[in-house]
Amino acid sequence: MNTATVVTFILYLCALIAFGILFYRFSETLSDYVLGGRKLKSGVAALSAGASDMSGWLLLGLPGAVYAAGLNQIWIAIGLSIGAFLNWQFVAARLRALTEMTGNAITLPDYLEQRFEDRTRVLRIVTATVILLFFALYTASGLVAGAKLFESSFGWGYEPALLAGAAVIVVYTFLGVFMAVSWTDFFQGILMFLALITAPIMLVFFFENWGTLVAGVAEVDASFLDVYHEMTLIGILSLLAWGLGYFGQPHILARFMAIDSPKSVPKAQMIGIGWMVFALFGAVFVGFTGVAYFAESPLPDPEFVFLVMVQELFNPWLAGILLAAILSAVMSTVDSQLLVCSSAIAEDFYKGLLRPSAKNRELVWVGRISVVAVALVALVIAWNPEAMVLELVAWAWAGFGASFGPVILLSLFWKRMTLQGALAGVITGAVTVLVWHYLEGGWFNLYEILPGFLFSAAAIYVFSMRSEPPSRSVTDKMDGM
Amino acid sequence: MNMEEMSLPLHSWFWLIVPMFSVFLLSILNYIMSRSRKSESSRTGIRKDSDGNEPVSG
């Protein structure tokens, strides 16, 4: 790596930590402001939902998939755009309004417990278990992304790169640095966006015109230009089904709950979808142009495509900033996922089940130990050098989408849904995704989110209809919507 | 580079561009409609509920 790139990379990270420590003092009021006060403006809600949704996989996973297989991967981008649009259209405002009416819930377990008036805490425990399980996979994908960045930038081996990345992330989470600097997500979001758009445009100029670029891709493999190449119905359905995942992602739904008013949703939707469409388009374009650009010397790992392109195309000083921004974007996402896991362990399990009288200080330490424990589990999952960011994200994405998606949708629109139905839906979705992942052949090659989503919806219907109708107080809240 | 080679990728990109930018345009349309609803209610002084119904008086 160029010395200028290394210098700016290190300086950027140091500046970020310094700002983090500087703002750390205000973190308590800041997080109260963001989470408790429901004061997120349209733009911040939209971009933070987008940024927490797409970090490692947008920059490494998706371009890598297009670089390795060609344009037949665009079905993912199409499915995601439609799914995100429907999520903003049908879930955002209604969830925002209903969570305020049901005891001011600010997290998914909170909302479900209050929506179904569950005093047994069973739904909260089941929800927290599913969150822990699939966020461990999600965290692993972030660790893999960090490892690949160190690997391609500094030429380290996979294992040392993974350990270095994991150590930095755990230390940051301990300090709570990134929680205090949510505004950097916004800044990094813009940097990523610009890099994703400018890199392929520069490559079009590098190849002089669009025709030469396309010819370059065709020379490597003409089938890369065909959106239907090796695509069966199952394949296309699987890629489109990614869009279903949006309805159940806890970190995205949390942004909907924190938005300042249901009336802000249309503006946030416009900003969020606009950012996403251009970012996805850029990511696909990076992978596509990478095929022609690296035709002479193919990359050892397809997911390196954006990282190597940044180092080769941009001025070394700018490349350093972009690489550091990629790393910190990945780290801030992993960091917030670890924090969700630690609160699930400390609040839902430790305080909820083991020690209801636990003091705050004790809970903070339980939370910190949980961060290390979850990071260790994620490290074990990520240890395989063949691990792909996109594969790990796909599994976690399916897990959340199938476990929570139908439950959230039906809880917002169906008055007759009961606690038993919600429990059955969460468990059926999670179990289907876990089992289906290991099945192969024929219809079992279908992406697990689709059967998981359908089985979960069916379980909610059957168990709701077989149980006692919900109480008057529950249905009154729905009538008030 | 002949026209046949040129048209194939353009056709492929078309598949990506149409659905993705359609949802973006729909979002813009949605926003414009919500703005016009807001300005209409501030002009008439009538506040509609979330379903767009005017309040029943008396």
Interface residues (C-beta under 8 A of the other chain):
Chain A: L71 I74 A77 I78 S81 I82 A84 F85 W88 Q89 A93 A97 G211 T212 V214 A215 V217 A218 L225 D226 V227 P262 K263 P266 K267 Q269 M270 G272 I273 G274 V277 L280 F281 V284 M481
Chain B: M1 E5 M6 L8 P9 S12 W13 W15 L16 I17 P19 M20 F21 V23 F24 L26 S27 I28 N30 Y31 M33 S34 R35 K38 S50
